[in-house]
Amino acid sequence: MKKNVIVSLADANYFPLLEELIDSIKKFKDSESVAICVLDTGLTDDQKRKISNKIDEIGRAHVWT
């Protein structure tokens, strides 16, 4: 179990920024001890597949309007 976690939320429109964030975190050796979790508010299946091997968890966020 990793001691720290970074959680981010994104939909399909913000995917490029989410991917940039994940890649930026992964550049640092210290990131090996940090879990990356994504709350999905509308990512496409292709987008989720693209990041699935880079993150620890992805889950559907509940959005109230």
Backbone as CSV, one residue per row, in Angstrom:
resi,resn,N_x,N_y,N_z,CA_x,CA_y,CA_z,C_x,C_y,C_z
1,MET,0.836,-1.182,0.000,0.000,0.000,0.000,0.880,1.245,0.000
2,LYS,0.544,2.188,-0.837,1.315,3.424,-0.938,0.852,4.407,0.131
3,LYS,1.792,5.171,0.641,1.515,6.063,1.773,0.744,7.314,1.376
4,ASN,1.002,7.841,0.184,0.371,9.080,-0.259,-0.427,8.840,-1.533
5,VAL,-1.381,9.720,-1.771,-2.208,9.604,-2.974,-2.456,10.986,-3.566
6,ILE,-2.457,11.028,-4.892,-2.859,12.230,-5.616,-4.140,11.877,-6.349
7,VAL,-5.174,12.694,-6.155,-6.463,12.464,-6.789,-6.752,13.624,-7.728
8,SER,-7.162,13.288,-8.946,-7.551,14.310,-9.906,-8.874,13.909,-10.535
9,LEU,-9.580,14.880,-11.049,-10.883,14.671,-11.663,-10.840,15.275,-13.057
10,ALA,-11.424,14.567,-14.044,-11.413,15.110,-15.403,-12.533,14.502,-16.237
11,ASP,-12.930,15.264,-17.262,-13.817,14.731,-18.294,-13.025,14.708,-19.597
12,ALA,-13.679,14.336,-20.679,-12.995,14.172,-21.965,-12.333,15.466,-22.436
13,ASN,-12.939,16.600,-22.137,-12.384,17.886,-22.569,-11.056,18.215,-21.891
14,TYR,-10.880,17.750,-20.670,-9.677,18.050,-19.904,-8.658,16.919,-19.930
15,PHE,-8.904,15.890,-20.732,-8.002,14.747,-20.779,-6.551,15.126,-21.096
16,PRO,-6.289,16.004,-22.061,-4.875,16.349,-22.334,-4.155,16.906,-21.095
17,LEU,-4.852,17.696,-20.303,-4.241,18.234,-19.081,-4.054,17.143,-18.025
18,LEU,-5.012,16.225,-17.933,-4.889,15.107,-17.007,-3.692,14.242,-17.373
19,GLU,-3.555,13.939,-18.647,-2.443,13.118,-19.111,-1.105,13.817,-18.852
20,GLU,-1.078,15.117,-19.064,0.135,15.894,-18.785,0.482,15.854,-17.298
21,LEU,-0.527,15.967,-16.445,-0.309,15.889,-15.002,0.272,14.532,-14.614
22,ILE,-0.327,13.462,-15.106,0.131,12.109,-14.777,1.579,11.912,-15.229
23,ASP,1.869,12.300,-16.470,3.228,12.139,-16.992,4.229,12.977,-16.205
24,SER,3.825,14.158,-15.783,4.695,15.025,-14.991,5.010,14.381,-13.641
25,ILE,4.017,13.812,-13.002,4.224,13.146,-11.713,5.162,11.957,-11.882
26,LYS,4.942,11.170,-12.928,5.712,9.944,-13.159,7.180,10.202,-13.492
27,LYS,7.534,11.429,-13.841,8.931,11.751,-14.156,9.844,11.668,-12.933
28,PHE,9.267,11.749,-11.743,10.049,11.778,-10.514,10.100,10.407,-9.858
29,LYS,11.281,9.997,-9.435,11.454,8.698,-8.786,10.564,8.573,-7.551
30,ASP,10.382,9.668,-6.836,9.539,9.637,-5.628,8.093,9.241,-5.939
31,SER,7.686,9.359,-7.192,6.300,9.027,-7.540,6.001,7.539,-7.386
32,GLU,7.038,6.713,-7.270,6.827,5.279,-7.079,6.092,4.982,-5.776
33,SER,6.188,5.891,-4.807,5.524,5.689,-3.521,4.207,6.458,-3.413
34,VAL,3.748,7.019,-4.538,2.512,7.805,-4.550,1.489,7.142,-5.465
35,ALA,0.303,6.912,-4.948,-0.792,6.379,-5.769,-1.439,7.533,-6.527
36,ILE,-1.779,7.275,-7.775,-2.495,8.268,-8.578,-3.887,7.708,-8.855
37,CYS,-4.892,8.460,-8.457,-6.283,8.049,-8.641,-7.012,9.120,-9.450
38,VAL,-7.891,8.683,-10.339,-8.630,9.597,-11.209,-10.120,9.396,-10.997
39,LEU,-10.814,10.500,-10.816,-12.274,10.492,-10.792,-12.753,10.854,-12.189
40,ASP,-13.495,9.965,-12.789,-13.958,10.099,-14.169,-15.317,10.786,-14.196
41,THR,-15.361,11.958,-14.833,-16.629,12.670,-14.983,-17.048,12.754,-16.448
42,GLY,-16.538,11.805,-17.245,-16.917,11.794,-18.657,-15.776,11.486,-19.607
43,LEU,-14.799,10.727,-19.151,-13.717,10.298,-20.039,-14.247,9.247,-21.013
44,THR,-13.665,9.203,-22.199,-14.054,8.165,-23.159,-13.359,6.862,-22.779
45,ASP,-13.848,5.754,-23.324,-13.219,4.461,-23.067,-11.770,4.460,-23.553
46,ASP,-11.516,5.058,-24.707,-10.146,5.132,-25.230,-9.235,5.932,-24.296
47,GLN,-9.724,7.019,-23.763,-8.928,7.831,-22.839,-8.612,7.040,-21.571
48,LYS,-9.592,6.334,-21.048,-9.367,5.536,-19.841,-8.345,4.435,-20.100
49,ARG,-8.426,3.798,-21.255,-7.443,2.765,-21.599,-6.038,3.362,-21.714
50,LYS,-5.951,4.553,-22.258,-4.660,5.194,-22.485,-3.914,5.473,-21.173
51,ILE,-4.638,5.790,-20.104,-3.973,6.104,-18.836,-3.996,4.949,-17.831
52,SER,-4.721,3.890,-18.136,-4.928,2.824,-17.154,-3.636,2.198,-16.637
53,ASN,-2.604,2.116,-17.465,-1.352,1.511,-16.998,-0.458,2.511,-16.258
54,LYS,-0.859,3.769,-16.206,-0.058,4.799,-15.544,-0.599,5.164,-14.164
55,ILE,-1.820,4.746,-13.868,-2.461,5.153,-12.610,-2.815,3.928,-11.776
56,ASP,-3.188,4.181,-10.531,-3.525,3.082,-9.624,-5.014,2.755,-9.623
57,GLU,-5.843,3.756,-9.715,-7.295,3.549,-9.679,-7.996,4.572,-10.549
58,ILE,-9.117,4.163,-11.123,-9.998,5.097,-11.811,-11.424,4.718,-11.428
59,GLY,-12.213,5.725,-11.111,-13.594,5.469,-10.700,-14.500,6.561,-11.209
60,ARG,-15.734,6.206,-11.413,-16.729,7.152,-11.905,-17.131,8.083,-10.776
61,ALA,-17.042,9.370,-11.002,-17.450,10.361,-10.004,-18.943,10.633,-10.157
62,HIS,-19.579,10.861,-9.059,-20.986,11.229,-9.072,-21.075,12.759,-9.137
63,VAL,-21.745,13.247,-10.135,-21.864,14.695,-10.314,-23.300,15.105,-10.047
64,TRP,-23.462,16.008,-9.100,-24.785,16.520,-8.789,-24.972,17.855,-9.484
65,THR,-26.121,18.046,-10.092,-26.407,19.317,-10.758,-27.582,20.009,-10.121
